Amino acid sequence: MFERLVKTAHVAERYRKAPLAQERERYLEHLHRSGHSHDRLKRVNHLLLAVVERTKINGKTPILVADLFEAAGKWVAQTARSSTLPRSIHGAQIDFVSSASGWLRFLGWLEAPCPTPEKPFSNELAMFLHHLHEERGLTDMTLVVRGSLLERFFAWLSGRGGSLLTVTPATITDFFLEHRQRGWKRRTIICYGQSLRAFFRYAASRGWCADNIAKTIDRPCMYSYESLPQGLTWIVVQSLIANVSGNRPANIRDRAAILLLAVYGLRIGEVCALTLDDIDWDSERIHCRRPKQRRTNTYPLTREIGEAVIRYLQEVRPRSSHRQLFLRTNTPHHPISSISLGSQIRAHIRRLGIQLPHYGPHVLRHSCATHLLSEGFSLKEIGDHLGHRSAETTQIYAKVDHQSLREVAAFGLTNVTDLLDDHKVKSKSHQSRFRLDDLRKVANLNLGGVL
């Protein structure tokens, strides 16, 4: 391994004669198998040599992280130039400690950190989340959100010296009043109210708290369909896709992801969960797992999306044992997370210079729905396309169908009967319209040569 990372055999011999050569070489092989780049391996190889030359490592006594920081300080003082910026020196120290810690942790020679104190009511929270997953069938993302909200409440309750048995309706009120003064919005209060009500309902069934706590947790009034879906117009979507172009690897990957979000109305988590096996090239179909519905939807693989995905696979996606479609462009090439990919797409949307309440990738899902609505698809068909479990979820998009609303506002009462009869005929013919071929026509985006 040393011979592959240095220029001459003389330099390689220096690395091989330094202490713990076998242990360093074994760790470098591990990093190579994990997908780290050649440049990164060269950097780690150089840093590990500096580590063994400036620390006393014998494999018997665990090394303290504080010792690594001390060695990093000596190394920087000896190698840094007088013109080196302080932030560059700090970055070099962190890289030194990080590489050394990873190597020693791999060997089992790094002193174990002090165990973090157990979070309050962690056992009760774990049992509740297990109940939600096994009995209620909630998705993993919902469990993460519920757990995060409840952890904050438990930390607040523990800080006041309280327990679940001592919780009263007044305790819950104090929690909301205290945090409402810190700027909590109505939507945030609703989320906390839902989580706390569900938990204390479960806690009462286990005898952890009083029986009436859950019933006393109310939430602010939220009117059905009081807010409009914040999507982009289809012209703006076209502009977004046109702007995410070029030969940058990240742009090639993001372009394929944006097309999947806009055409199929997928959620960002569903895009990140796509695997190589989900694309049926022979049948020109793409299969998407819907976690909320516990089912898989099948869509036609349009030419534009197929070409974008093929380009990503041929030019950008590295060789990897991971089956997920989208991977990180930087090493190690692990599957990209929804947070990371969402941040990249959010940045692309912000570069358009338009004002939106939210810039996340979910606006493309709204854009897909409003575009299908403008193309004449029914709310039921749009709901099936988006994977909605209930038709009520899709009804909010009727508020943004301005053309239909104008038509409703324009007709006279004398023509109501004729309009109703005409609507029945259109509905019957329209119900059979939602076929894959029709969706393919709409999904082709009509980008006018942008793709």
Phi, psi and omega per residue, in radians:
M1 nan -0.705 -3.106
F2 -1.052 -0.689 -3.115
E3 -1.091 -0.496 -3.123
R4 -1.417 -0.234 -3.025
L5 -1.903 -0.112 3.130
V6 -2.204 2.918 -3.003
K7 -1.456 -0.663 -3.027
T8 -2.155 2.771 3.099
A9 -1.161 -0.537 3.126
H10 -1.110 -0.757 3.120
V11 -1.190 -0.680 3.112
A12 -1.071 -0.632 3.123
E13 -1.146 -0.588 3.097
R14 -1.111 -0.754 3.122
Y15 -1.150 -0.603 -3.080
R16 -1.317 -0.501 -3.124
K17 -1.490 -0.207 3.111
A18 -1.227 2.791 -3.111
P19 -1.017 2.593 3.019
L20 1.010 0.737 -3.111
A21 -1.126 -0.739 -3.121
Q22 -1.120 -0.713 -3.141
E23 -1.161 -0.684 3.115
R24 -1.183 -0.726 -3.128
E25 -1.156 -0.652 3.120
R26 -1.126 -0.667 3.126
Y27 -1.212 -0.671 3.102
L28 -1.111 -0.687 3.068
E29 -1.086 -0.668 3.108
H30 -1.110 -0.755 3.116
L31 -1.135 -0.654 3.126
H32 -1.108 -0.748 3.116
R33 -1.179 -0.468 -3.136
S34 -1.375 -0.121 3.056
G35 1.751 0.204 3.114
H36 -1.223 2.581 -3.073
S37 -1.245 2.859 3.124
H38 -1.114 -0.691 3.123
D39 -1.110 -0.683 3.128
R40 -1.176 -0.665 3.108
L41 -1.109 -0.680 3.093
K42 -1.095 -0.705 -3.140
R43 -1.157 -0.792 -3.137
V44 -1.130 -0.693 3.110
N45 -1.031 -0.750 3.122
H46 -1.145 -0.738 -3.103
L47 -1.214 -0.665 -3.135
L48 -1.146 -0.588 3.049
L49 -1.102 -0.734 3.093
A50 -1.124 -0.593 -3.141
V51 -1.139 -0.870 -3.071
V52 -1.222 -0.398 3.122
E53 -1.419 -0.271 -3.042
R54 -2.142 0.046 3.079
T55 -2.318 2.702 3.125
K56 -1.704 1.695 -3.114
I57 -1.987 2.096 -3.135
N58 -2.133 -0.038 3.132
G59 1.409 -0.060 -3.132
K60 -1.850 -0.669 -3.129
T61 -1.831 2.156 3.129
P62 -1.038 2.508 -3.129
I63 -1.592 2.359 3.111
L64 -1.474 2.563 3.073
V65 -1.098 -0.579 3.104
A66 -1.081 -0.616 3.086
D67 -1.140 -0.626 3.128
L68 -1.176 -0.684 3.094
F69 -1.144 -0.654 3.105
E70 -1.132 -0.756 3.110
A71 -1.143 -0.636 3.114
A72 -1.109 -0.679 3.099
G73 -1.097 -0.733 3.123
K74 -1.149 -0.718 -3.110
W75 -1.122 -0.754 3.141
V76 -1.158 -0.698 -3.136
A77 -1.097 -0.551 -3.110
Q78 -1.476 -0.476 -3.001
T79 -1.906 -0.386 -3.065
A80 -1.259 2.517 3.077
R81 -1.492 2.837 -3.114
S82 -1.156 -0.435 -3.107
S83 -1.570 -0.014 -3.098
T84 -1.189 2.334 -3.127
L85 -1.245 2.617 3.133
P86 -1.004 -0.675 -3.116
R87 -1.196 -0.522 3.073
S88 -1.227 -0.670 3.086
I89 -1.107 -0.767 3.126
H90 -1.093 -0.726 3.121
G91 -1.100 -0.682 3.112
A92 -1.138 -0.690 3.102
Q93 -1.095 -0.773 -3.138
I94 -1.116 -0.718 3.114
D95 -1.107 -0.699 3.101
F96 -1.047 -0.894 -3.108
V97 -1.162 -0.695 -3.129
S98 -1.117 -0.783 3.132
S99 -1.147 -0.740 3.133
A100 -1.146 -0.725 -3.137
S101 -1.111 -0.748 3.127
G102 -1.079 -0.715 3.130
W103 -1.157 -0.841 -3.117
L104 -1.178 -0.607 3.079
R105 -1.162 -0.640 3.097
F106 -1.097 -0.655 3.122
L107 -1.451 -0.229 -3.066
G108 1.384 0.392 -3.098
W109 -1.832 0.047 3.133
L110 -1.610 2.362 -3.134
E111 -1.082 2.286 -3.135
A112 -1.129 2.363 3.121
P113 -1.169 2.758 3.106
C114 -1.085 2.332 -3.123
P115 -1.073 2.371 3.105
T116 -1.236 2.480 3.141
P117 -1.070 2.494 -3.123
E118 -1.156 2.383 -3.133
K119 -1.203 2.556 -3.101
P120 -1.096 2.419 3.083
F121 1.034 0.549 -3.113
S122 -1.165 -0.626 -3.141
N123 -1.156 -0.780 3.133
E124 -1.109 -0.697 3.138
L125 -1.142 -0.733 3.137
A126 -1.084 -0.716 3.124
M127 -1.157 -0.667 -3.141
F128 -1.165 -0.770 3.136
L129 -1.156 -0.617 3.066
H130 -1.117 -0.680 3.088
H131 -1.092 -0.755 -3.141
L132 -1.116 -0.642 -3.107
H133 -1.312 -0.786 -3.037
E134 -1.451 -0.722 -3.047
E135 -1.604 -0.675 -3.097
R136 -1.654 -0.354 3.121
G137 1.230 0.527 -3.131
L138 -1.293 2.699 -3.090
T139 -1.292 2.858 -3.131
D140 -1.085 -0.690 -3.134
M141 -1.121 -0.686 3.095
T142 -1.106 -0.684 3.116
L143 -1.129 -0.674 3.117
V144 -1.103 -0.769 -3.131
V145 -1.153 -0.818 3.131
R146 -1.044 -0.773 -3.132
G147 -1.094 -0.712 -3.134
S148 -1.129 -0.750 -3.137
L149 -1.147 -0.745 -3.117
L150 -1.215 -0.574 3.098
E151 -1.072 -0.667 3.122
R152 -1.163 -0.706 3.106
F153 -1.136 -0.747 -3.128
F154 -1.129 -0.660 3.087
A155 -1.116 -0.728 3.101
W156 -1.117 -0.759 -3.128
L157 -1.154 -0.732 3.127
S158 -1.145 -0.633 3.116
G159 -1.119 -0.433 3.087
R160 -1.578 0.058 3.140
G161 1.307 0.348 -3.098
G162 -1.614 2.958 3.069
S163 -2.363 2.996 -3.129
L164 -1.121 -0.582 -3.132
L165 -1.218 -0.452 -3.101
T166 -1.606 -0.045 -3.129
V167 -1.206 2.292 3.092
T168 -2.211 2.948 3.038
P169 -0.958 -0.584 3.104
A170 -1.142 -0.598 3.100
T171 -1.097 -0.786 3.128
I172 -1.106 -0.723 3.122
T173 -1.073 -0.766 3.121
D174 -1.054 -0.686 -3.139
F175 -1.079 -0.805 -3.109
F176 -1.245 -0.688 3.140
L177 -1.127 -0.727 -3.112
E178 -1.119 -0.714 -3.098
H179 -1.468 -0.439 3.079
R180 -1.116 -0.596 3.120
Q181 -1.213 -0.315 3.112
R182 -1.531 0.071 3.042
G183 1.841 0.243 3.092
W184 -1.059 2.393 3.093
K185 -1.589 2.981 -3.061
R186 -1.078 -0.723 -3.128
R187 -1.097 -0.678 3.120
T188 -1.128 -0.753 3.127
I189 -1.087 -0.668 3.124
I190 -1.102 -0.757 3.140
C191 -1.095 -0.744 3.091
Y192 -1.140 -0.708 3.134
G193 -1.074 -0.746 3.120
Q194 -1.101 -0.761 -3.115
S195 -1.173 -0.782 -3.124
L196 -1.174 -0.692 3.136
R197 -1.113 -0.744 3.122
A198 -1.145 -0.707 -3.120
F199 -1.172 -0.821 -3.072
F200 -1.261 -0.395 2.994
R201 -1.157 -0.747 3.101
Y202 -1.211 -0.720 -3.120
A203 -1.097 -0.658 3.116
A204 -1.140 -0.628 3.122
S205 -1.187 -0.402 3.106
R206 -1.686 -0.017 3.125
G207 1.350 0.391 -3.123
W208 -1.495 -0.333 -3.045
C209 -2.608 3.131 3.102
A210 -1.178 2.733 -3.037
D211 -1.282 -0.439 -2.951
N212 -1.704 0.100 -3.042
I213 -1.132 -0.847 -3.056
A214 -1.061 -0.648 -3.095
K215 -1.181 -0.418 -3.084
T216 -1.549 -0.125 -3.122
I217 -1.529 1.849 3.138
D218 -1.809 3.072 -3.139
R219 -2.383 2.774 3.089
P220 -1.070 2.721 -3.111
C221 -1.263 2.249 3.049
M222 -2.155 2.103 -3.119
Y223 -1.466 2.485 3.124
S224 -1.082 2.304 3.075
Y225 1.033 0.582 -3.116
E226 -1.340 -0.304 3.131
S227 -2.076 2.662 3.133
L228 -1.628 2.530 3.040
P229 -1.091 2.291 -3.085
Q230 -1.660 1.518 3.127
G231 -1.973 2.968 3.073
L232 -1.597 2.613 2.996
T233 -1.183 2.764 -3.071
W234 -1.173 -0.461 3.063
I235 -1.154 -0.695 3.118
V236 -1.193 -0.656 3.080
V237 -1.059 -0.727 3.090
Q238 -1.062 -0.731 3.128
S239 -1.142 -0.681 3.120
L240 -1.071 -0.810 -3.127
I241 -1.134 -0.658 3.124
A242 -1.150 -0.599 -3.105
N243 -1.312 -0.512 3.128
V244 -1.519 1.337 -3.073
S245 -2.350 -2.992 -3.138
G246 1.684 -2.985 -3.054
N247 -1.884 0.112 3.085
R248 -1.135 2.298 -3.117
P249 -0.961 -0.718 -3.129
A250 -1.124 -0.660 3.130
N251 -1.182 -0.683 3.120
I252 -1.101 -0.735 3.096
R253 -1.176 -0.821 -3.088
D254 -1.137 -0.576 3.135
R255 -1.102 -0.773 3.109
A256 -1.112 -0.702 -3.141
A257 -1.168 -0.710 3.136
I258 -1.117 -0.692 3.096
L259 -1.089 -0.713 3.112
L260 -1.126 -0.676 3.132
L261 -1.183 -0.750 -3.022
A262 -1.374 -0.688 -3.047
V263 -1.410 -0.781 -3.073
Y264 -1.695 -0.115 3.139
G265 1.143 0.584 -3.113
L266 -1.329 2.735 2.967
R267 -1.446 2.757 -3.076
I268 -1.097 -0.616 3.103
G269 -1.154 -0.595 3.124
E270 -1.229 -0.605 3.081
V271 -1.164 -0.779 -3.139
C272 -1.164 -0.441 -3.130
A273 -1.464 -0.147 3.130
L274 -1.095 2.446 3.118
T275 -2.043 2.966 3.103
L276 -1.101 -0.490 -3.125
D277 -1.357 -0.225 -3.112
D278 -1.369 -0.191 -3.131
I279 -1.808 2.029 3.108
D280 -1.717 1.666 -3.056
W281 -1.191 -0.598 -3.104
D282 -1.157 -0.774 -3.113
S283 -1.581 -0.069 -3.107
E284 0.976 0.939 3.113
R285 -2.306 2.661 3.039
I286 -2.240 2.324 -3.071
H287 -1.877 2.267 -3.111
C288 -2.171 2.221 3.100
R289 -1.468 2.244 3.117
R290 -1.786 1.797 -3.075
P291 -1.057 -0.659 -3.081
K292 -1.178 -0.616 -3.090
Q293 -1.657 -0.143 -3.095
R294 0.993 0.760 3.138
R295 -2.612 3.002 -3.133
T296 -2.061 2.260 3.068
N297 -1.720 2.543 3.118
T298 -2.010 2.297 -3.121
Y299 -2.191 2.703 3.027
P300 -1.248 2.410 3.112
L301 -1.495 1.806 -3.096
T302 -1.243 2.801 -3.098
R303 -1.081 -0.768 -3.097
E304 -1.092 -0.776 -3.131
I305 -1.210 -0.713 3.115
G306 -1.042 -0.742 3.132
E307 -1.179 -0.665 3.123
A308 -1.149 -0.713 -3.138
V309 -1.210 -0.723 3.128
I310 -1.083 -0.725 3.109
R311 -1.087 -0.723 3.107
Y312 -1.092 -0.752 -3.114
L313 -1.164 -0.660 -3.063
Q314 -1.425 -0.602 -2.990
E315 -1.866 -0.418 -2.958
V316 -2.103 -0.878 -2.997
R317 -1.094 2.141 -3.127
P318 -1.335 2.854 3.025
R319 -1.151 2.281 -3.061
S320 -2.736 2.657 3.054
S321 -1.385 -0.203 3.115
H322 -1.267 2.450 -3.130
R323 -1.639 -0.167 3.111
Q324 -1.079 2.535 -3.090
L325 -1.186 -0.844 -3.046
F326 -1.770 2.198 3.130
L327 -2.086 2.859 3.033
R328 -1.112 2.505 3.078
T329 -1.381 -0.446 3.113
N330 -1.594 2.696 3.104
T331 -1.381 2.614 -0.147
P332 -1.249 2.566 -2.999
H333 -1.474 1.265 3.076
H334 -1.480 2.848 3.035
P335 -0.996 2.400 -3.107
I336 -1.308 2.480 -3.133
S337 -1.466 2.782 3.115
S338 -1.132 -0.556 3.122
I339 -1.176 -0.764 -3.111
S340 -1.190 -0.839 3.139
L341 -1.145 -0.673 3.095
G342 -1.079 -0.658 3.116
S343 -1.143 -0.680 3.117
Q344 -1.119 -0.779 -3.128
I345 -1.187 -0.661 3.091
R346 -1.037 -0.700 3.127
A347 -1.143 -0.678 3.107
H348 -1.101 -0.708 -3.128
I349 -1.180 -0.699 3.141
R350 -1.102 -0.551 -3.121
R351 -1.189 -0.251 3.089
L352 -1.230 -0.341 3.102
G353 1.355 0.350 3.127
I354 -1.726 2.706 -3.117
Q355 -1.667 2.142 3.119
L356 -2.389 2.584 3.034
P357 -1.119 -0.581 -3.139
H358 -2.409 2.499 -3.112
Y359 -2.020 0.191 -3.083
G360 -1.244 2.967 -3.105
P361 -1.138 -0.261 -3.119
H362 -1.191 -0.332 3.108
V363 -1.141 -0.453 3.103
L364 -1.254 -0.514 3.042
R365 -1.153 -0.743 3.068
H366 -1.128 -0.656 3.121
S367 -1.092 -0.700 3.112
C368 -1.075 -0.777 -3.101
A369 -1.127 -0.806 -3.114
T370 -1.197 -0.559 3.095
H371 -1.171 -0.780 3.110
L372 -1.106 -0.641 3.124
L373 -1.133 -0.722 3.132
S374 -1.200 -0.399 3.110
E375 -1.462 -0.034 3.051
G376 1.750 0.096 3.097
F377 -1.285 2.577 -3.131
S378 -1.362 2.860 3.121
L379 -1.090 -0.633 3.105
K380 -1.093 -0.757 3.139
E381 -1.173 -0.688 3.109
I382 -1.148 -0.717 3.104
G383 -1.077 -0.705 3.089
D384 -1.135 -0.678 3.141
H385 -1.141 -0.693 -3.119
L386 -1.447 -0.207 -3.125
G387 1.443 0.469 3.111
H388 -1.274 2.416 3.096
R389 -1.394 -0.508 -3.076
S390 -2.194 2.494 3.107
A391 -1.147 -0.437 -3.131
E392 -1.118 -0.523 3.135
T393 -1.129 -0.558 -3.086
T394 -1.494 -0.310 -3.030
Q395 -1.085 -0.428 -3.097
I396 -1.109 -0.438 -3.126
Y397 -1.252 -0.270 3.053
A398 -1.117 -0.419 -3.133
K399 -1.274 -0.348 -3.128
V400 -1.805 0.080 3.062
D401 -1.482 1.366 -3.005
H402 -1.108 -0.646 -3.111
Q403 -1.098 -0.790 3.124
S404 -1.154 -0.656 3.120
L405 -1.129 -0.640 3.095
R406 -1.145 -0.694 3.125
E407 -1.129 -0.683 3.104
V408 -1.125 -0.722 -3.095
A409 -1.266 -0.348 -3.021
A410 -1.582 -0.443 -3.006
F411 -1.316 2.672 3.112
G412 -1.632 2.746 -3.109
L413 -1.149 -0.400 -3.118
T414 -1.208 -0.365 -3.102
N415 -1.818 0.234 -3.075
V416 -1.050 -0.784 -3.088
T417 -1.095 -0.782 3.133
D418 -1.107 -0.691 -3.131
L419 -1.172 -0.689 3.118
L420 -1.129 -0.741 3.117
D421 -1.104 -0.729 3.129
D422 -1.133 -0.635 3.131
H423 -1.146 -0.645 3.131
K424 -1.097 -0.746 -3.139
V425 -1.116 -0.770 3.134
K426 -1.129 -0.664 -3.116
S427 -1.130 -0.720 -3.115
K428 -1.131 -0.720 3.140
S429 -1.304 -0.502 -3.076
H430 -1.340 -0.501 -3.084
Q431 -1.131 -0.471 3.134
S432 -1.628 0.127 -3.024
R433 -1.402 -0.459 -2.954
F434 -1.386 1.412 3.082
R435 -2.038 2.877 -3.083
L436 -1.110 -0.614 3.137
D437 -1.129 -0.704 3.106
D438 -1.150 -0.755 3.135
L439 -1.106 -0.621 3.138
R440 -1.062 -0.680 -3.136
K441 -1.115 -0.756 -3.141
V442 -1.234 -0.693 -3.051
A443 -1.260 -0.256 3.141
N444 -1.207 -0.100 2.928
L445 1.341 -0.401 -3.104
N446 0.908 0.865 -3.027
L447 -1.409 -0.064 3.048
G448 1.126 0.754 3.075
G449 1.511 0.114 3.134
V450 -1.149 -0.723 -3.088
L451 -1.364 nan nan
